[in-house]
């Protein structure tokens, strides 16, 4: 694994997670049986998962100038993740999300992207891009046009340099963002949507047809995250279905970040030369660890 180096482009956030027996109606109140502050953000969680599995990883993202930025940067540095592309932006707040999780792990989220809405440091990244063997994009950096153009230029440069690439589409509810995601597919080796995102991007049909539609748009492979139904890998030559790891209701703490950790586990496997089947298993294992951890990714980081 020592020859693998991954650059993750994505968001960094502080998640304030609350466990509650039921979500209240508008204007109501609910008692939190547990509340804690976690490190979140799709790009951040994928990067930390990769690093925890022995992959040399750098993270490019934005934080504000506040105590949350100090907290996040301290935790990221402790993992050994290269933080040279993480900017502390003056007069900006760090991304912050309030997540209410009910029994079974389902969560309702309110938040603000804060500094994550600013473009990534393209001019700092470009000279160092040849150092990396793989580029991963979190789709949360795609909705804003300026952010998208930076990400697109970095992807195109990465492909010219021979890097492999991956993309988690993230927020793709609007037709405009879906168009941006589709425009990148021809440059993507590992496309990592969940089942809802797959349906939105492929315009319907059964699972097989949806995957074929995206493969037909040029990506090398599609890896679909389907929660309790497991996951599926497909490329031009093969399709592999992998069952989810069994979890009892008592083991499920919070599903926040499960897909991002799956990304890290899968990529750690496939980039190290494991078979797609083994990589799917590694993705499932990484997702399970975060779902069952009382404090999310912080439980899996060095003390």
C-alpha positions in Angstrom: 0.0 0.0 0.0 3.0 2.3 0.4 2.9 3.4 -3.3 -0.8 4.5 -3.1 -1.5 8.1 -2.4 -5.0 9.5 -2.6 -6.2 13.1 -2.8 -9.7 13.7 -1.5 -11.6 16.8 -2.6 -14.5 17.5 -0.3 -16.2 19.1 2.6 -15.3 19.2 6.3 -17.9 19.8 8.9 -18.8 19.6 12.5 -21.8 17.4 13.2 -23.8 17.9 16.5 -25.5 14.6 16.8 -28.5 13.9 19.0 -30.1 10.6 19.8 -33.9 10.9 20.4 -36.8 8.5 20.8 -38.9 10.4 18.2 -38.7 13.4 16.0 -40.9 16.2 17.3 -43.6 18.0 15.2 -42.8 21.6 14.0 -42.8 23.8 17.1 -42.4 20.8 19.4 -39.6 19.5 21.5 -37.8 16.3 22.0 -35.5 15.0 24.8 -32.1 13.9 23.6 -30.9 10.7 25.3 -27.4 11.4 24.0 -25.8 14.4 22.4 -22.2 14.8 21.2 -20.0 16.8 18.7 -18.5 14.8 15.9 -16.2 15.3 12.9 -18.2 15.1 9.7 -18.3 16.1 6.1 -18.4 13.6 3.2 -14.9 14.3 2.0 -13.4 14.4 5.5 -15.0 11.0 6.5 -13.8 9.3 3.3 -10.2 10.7 3.8 -10.1 9.6 7.5 -11.4 6.1 6.6 -8.7 5.7 3.9 -6.0 6.8 6.3 -7.2 4.5 9.0 -6.9 1.6 6.6 -3.2 2.4 5.8 -3.6 4.5 2.7 -1.5 7.7 2.4 -4.2 10.4 2.0 -4.4 14.2 1.6 -7.6 16.2 2.1 -8.5 19.4 0.3 -11.2 21.4 2.0 -12.2 24.6 3.7 -12.8 25.5 7.4 -13.7 28.8 8.9 -11.9 30.8 11.6 -13.6 29.5 14.7 -13.3 27.0 17.5 -14.9 24.3 15.3 -12.0 24.7 12.8 -9.5 24.2 15.6 -11.3 21.1 16.7 -11.5 19.6 13.2 -7.9 20.4 12.2 -6.6 18.9 15.5 -8.4 15.6 14.8 -7.5 15.5 11.2 -3.8 16.1 11.9 -3.8 13.3 14.5 -4.6 10.8 11.8 -1.6 11.6 9.7 -3.8 12.9 6.8 -1.9 15.5 4.8 -3.7 18.8 5.6 -1.6 21.1 3.3 -4.7 21.8 1.2 -7.1 22.6 4.1 -7.6 26.3 4.3 -8.7 28.3 7.3 -10.8 31.1 5.8 -11.1 34.5 7.6 -14.6 35.8 8.2 -16.1 32.4 7.5 -17.7 29.9 9.8 -16.9 26.2 9.5 -19.6 23.9 8.2 -22.0 22.9 11.0 -24.8 20.4 10.9 -27.4 19.4 13.6 -28.4 15.8 13.1 -31.3 14.2 15.0 -31.1 10.4 15.0 -34.1 8.3 15.9 -34.2 4.6 16.8 -33.0 2.5 13.9 -30.4 5.1 12.9 -32.5 7.3 10.6 -31.5 10.9 10.8 -32.9 14.4 10.1 -30.4 17.1 9.3 -30.3 20.9 9.5 -27.1 22.8 8.7 -25.0 25.3 6.9 -22.1 24.6 4.6 -20.2 27.7 5.8 -16.6 27.7 4.4 -17.4 24.6 2.4 -19.2 26.8 -0.1 -16.0 28.4 -1.2 -13.9 26.9 -4.0 -11.0 24.6 -3.2 -7.4 25.9 -3.5 -6.8 24.9 -7.1 -3.5 26.7 -7.6 -2.0 25.0 -4.5 -3.2 21.6 -5.6 -2.1 21.5 -9.3 1.7 21.5 -8.7 1.4 18.6 -6.3 -1.2 16.5 -8.3 1.6 14.3 -9.9 2.4 13.0 -6.4 -0.9 11.2 -6.2 -2.2 8.0 -7.8 -5.9 8.5 -7.2 -8.3 11.5 -6.9 -11.6 11.2 -5.1 -14.4 13.8 -5.3 -17.2 14.3 -2.9 -20.2 15.6 -4.8 -21.0 18.2 -2.2 -18.5 20.4 -3.9 -20.4 20.4 -7.2 -23.6 22.5 -6.8 -21.8 25.9 -6.8 -20.6 26.7 -10.4 -17.2 28.0 -9.4 -16.6 25.0 -7.2 -17.7 22.7 -10.0 -15.3 24.3 -12.5 -12.4 23.9 -10.1 -13.2 20.3 -9.5 -13.7 19.6 -13.3 -10.3 21.1 -14.1 -8.6 19.1 -11.4 -10.3 15.9 -12.7 -9.2 16.5 -16.3 -5.6 17.2 -15.1 -5.6 14.1 -13.0 -6.6 11.9 -15.9 -3.9 13.4 -18.1 -1.4 12.5 -15.4 -2.7 8.9 -15.3 -4.5 9.1 -12.0 -7.5 6.9 -11.4 -10.6 8.8 -10.1 -13.7 8.2 -8.1 -16.9 10.3 -7.4 -19.6 10.2 -4.8 -22.4 12.3 -6.3 -23.7 13.6 -3.0 -26.4 16.2 -3.3 -27.9 15.7 -6.8 -31.6 16.6 -6.4 -31.7 19.4 -9.0 -31.5 18.8 -12.7 -28.6 21.3 -12.9 -26.4 19.3 -10.5 -27.4 16.0 -12.1 -26.1 17.5 -15.4 -22.8 18.4 -13.8 -22.4 14.9 -12.4 -23.2 13.3 -15.8 -20.6 15.5 -17.5 -17.9 14.1 -15.3 -18.8 10.4 -15.7 -16.6 9.8 -18.7 -13.6 10.8 -16.5 -14.5 8.6 -13.5 -13.2 5.1 -12.8 -15.3 4.3 -9.7 -18.7 6.0 -9.4 -20.2 5.6 -5.9 -23.9 6.6 -5.7 -26.5 5.4 -3.3 -29.6 3.8 -4.7 -31.6 7.1 -4.6 -28.9 9.0 -6.4 -28.6 6.3 -9.0 -32.3 6.5 -9.7 -32.2 10.3 -10.1 -29.2 10.2 -12.4 -30.4 7.4 -14.6 -34.0 8.5 -15.1 -35.6 5.4 -13.7 -35.9 1.7 -14.7 -34.8 -1.3 -12.7 -31.4 -1.4 -10.9 -29.7 -3.3 -13.8 -31.0 -0.7 -16.4 -30.0 2.2 -14.1 -26.4 0.9 -13.8 -26.2 0.2 -17.5 -27.4 3.8 -18.3 -24.5 5.2 -16.2 -21.9 2.8 -17.6 -23.1 3.9 -21.0 -22.2 7.5 -20.2 -18.5 6.5 -19.9 -17.7 5.7 -16.3 -15.6 2.6 -15.9 -17.5 1.1 -13.0 -20.6 1.8 -10.8 -20.7 0.8 -7.1 -24.2 1.2 -5.7 -24.8 1.6 -1.9 -28.1 0.1 -0.9 -28.1 0.2 2.9 -29.6 -3.0 4.4 -29.8 -4.5 0.9 -26.0 -4.5 0.6 -24.1 -3.1 -2.3 -23.4 -3.9 -6.0 -20.4 -3.5 -8.2 -20.7 -3.4 -12.0 -18.4 -2.8 -14.9 -18.5 -3.8 -18.6 -17.5 -7.3 -17.8 -19.1 -8.3 -14.5 -21.7 -7.6 -11.8 -21.1 -8.5 -8.2 -23.7 -8.3 -5.4 -22.6 -8.2 -1.8 -24.9 -8.7 1.2 -24.9 -6.1 4.0 -23.4 -7.1 7.3 -26.0 -8.2 9.8 -26.8 -5.6 12.5 -29.3 -5.8 15.3 -31.4 -2.7 16.1 -29.4 -2.4 19.3 -26.1 -2.2 17.4 -27.2 0.7 15.1 -26.3 4.0 16.7 -26.4 6.4 13.8 -26.2 5.9 10.0 -24.7 9.4 9.4 -21.5 9.0 7.4 -22.0 5.3 6.6 -21.8 5.9 2.8 -18.7 8.1 3.1 -16.9 5.5 5.2 -18.0 2.8 2.7 -16.3 4.9 0.0 -13.1 4.8 2.0 -13.2 1.1 2.7 -14.0 0.2 -0.9 -11.3 2.5 -2.4 -8.7 1.2 0.1 -9.4 -2.3 -1.2 -9.6 -1.7 -4.9 -6.6 0.7 -5.0 -4.5 -1.9 -3.2 -5.3 -4.5 -5.9 -8.0 -6.4 -4.1 -10.9 -7.9 -6.2 -14.1 -5.9 -6.4 -15.8 -8.5 -4.2 -13.2 -8.0 -1.5 -13.3 -4.2 -1.9 -17.1 -4.3 -1.4 -16.6 -6.3 1.8 -14.1 -3.8 3.0 -16.6 -1.0 2.3 -19.3 -2.8 4.2 -16.9 -3.3 7.2 -16.0 0.4 7.2 -19.6 1.4 7.1 -20.5 -0.9 10.0 -17.8 0.5 12.2 -19.1 4.0 11.9 -22.8 3.0 12.2 -22.1 1.2 15.5 -19.7 3.8 17.0 -21.2 6.0 19.7 -19.2 9.0 18.6 -18.8 8.2 14.8 -15.4 8.6 13.2 -13.9 10.0 16.4 -14.1 6.6 18.0 -11.9 5.2 15.2 -9.2 7.9 15.3 -5.9 7.8 17.3 -6.3 9.1 20.8 
